[in-house]
């Protein structure tokens, strides 16, 4: 039988997007249906997501629910180069600084936000 620690160490994809109605951010694991949480900042959302994932997995293991493992990402490195105008680069750098995150993290957030909007 697989343990909670086994599942906690798997690379489940985390999506984070702003909550326009309540403020703050929503975080969810698409491979774990119903595993969703919120936070006042992106950092809070990430921290709360880890707690939510552990609670979700604990409940699933105790209930005997089948737990899906993350979708395989073979063939994807998670990296790509992107060229953009200097003015956009500056704006992204400024916004990421305001949010207190790296520009890379901020761009991932923006891409995730757009992906979430497209699914609605």
C-alpha positions in Angstrom: 0.0 0.0 0.0 1.3 3.4 -1.0 1.7 5.9 1.9 0.8 9.6 2.2 4.5 10.4 2.1 4.8 8.6 -1.2 2.1 10.7 -2.7 3.3 14.0 -1.1 6.7 13.5 -2.9 5.1 13.1 -6.3 5.3 16.2 -8.6 1.6 17.1 -8.7 1.0 20.2 -10.8 -0.2 23.3 -8.8 -2.3 26.0 -10.4 -2.5 29.4 -8.9 -4.8 32.2 -10.1 -6.3 35.4 -8.6 -9.7 35.4 -7.0 -11.4 38.4 -8.5 -14.5 38.2 -6.2 -12.8 37.6 -2.8 -9.3 38.9 -3.5 -6.2 36.9 -2.9 -5.3 33.8 -4.8 -6.8 30.4 -5.4 -4.6 27.3 -5.6 -5.6 23.9 -6.8 -4.1 20.5 -7.9 -5.9 19.5 -11.1 -4.9 15.8 -10.6 -6.5 15.8 -7.1 -10.2 16.6 -7.7 -11.5 19.0 -5.1 -8.1 19.8 -3.6 -8.3 23.6 -3.6 -7.4 26.4 -1.2 -6.8 30.1 -1.1 -4.3 32.6 0.2 -3.9 36.3 0.6 -0.7 36.2 -1.4 0.8 33.8 -3.9 3.2 32.6 -1.2 0.3 32.0 1.2 -1.6 30.1 -1.5 1.4 27.9 -2.1 1.9 27.2 1.6 -1.8 26.5 2.1 -1.8 24.3 -1.0 0.8 22.0 0.6 -1.4 21.7 3.7 -4.5 21.1 1.6 -2.7 18.4 -0.5 -1.7 16.6 2.7 -5.2 16.7 4.1 -6.7 15.6 0.8 -4.3 12.7 0.5 -4.8 11.7 4.1 -8.6 11.6 3.7 -8.3 9.6 0.4 -5.9 7.0 1.9 -8.1 6.6 5.0 -11.2 6.2 2.8 -9.6 3.8 0.4 -10.1 6.2 -2.5 -8.0 5.6 -5.6 -5.5 8.4 -5.9 -4.4 9.4 -9.4 -0.7 9.9 -9.8 0.5 13.1 -11.7 0.3 13.1 -15.4 3.6 12.1 -17.0 5.6 15.0 -18.3 8.1 13.0 -20.4 9.3 15.0 -23.3 8.8 18.3 -21.6 11.7 20.0 -19.8 9.6 22.8 -18.2 11.8 25.4 -19.9 11.7 27.4 -23.1 13.3 30.6 -24.3 11.1 33.7 -24.9 12.1 36.9 -26.5 10.0 39.9 -25.7 10.1 43.7 -26.1 12.3 45.5 -23.5 9.3 47.5 -22.4 7.3 44.3 -21.6 10.4 42.9 -19.8 10.6 46.0 -17.6 6.9 45.8 -16.8 7.1 42.1 -15.9 10.1 42.8 -13.7 8.3 45.7 -11.9 5.1 43.7 -11.3 7.0 40.7 -10.0 8.9 42.9 -7.6 5.6 44.4 -6.4 4.4 40.8 -5.7 7.6 39.9 -4.0 8.3 36.9 -6.3 10.9 36.2 -9.0 10.0 37.2 -12.5 10.0 33.6 -13.5 7.4 32.8 -10.8 5.4 35.8 -11.9 5.4 34.7 -15.5 4.3 31.2 -14.5 1.5 32.7 -12.5 0.4 34.8 -15.5 0.5 31.8 -17.9 -1.5 29.7 -15.3 -4.0 32.5 -14.9 -4.6 32.7 -18.6 -4.9 28.9 -18.8 -7.5 29.0 -16.0 -9.5 31.7 -17.8 -9.5 29.7 -21.0 -11.0 26.7 -19.2 -14.0 28.7 -17.8 
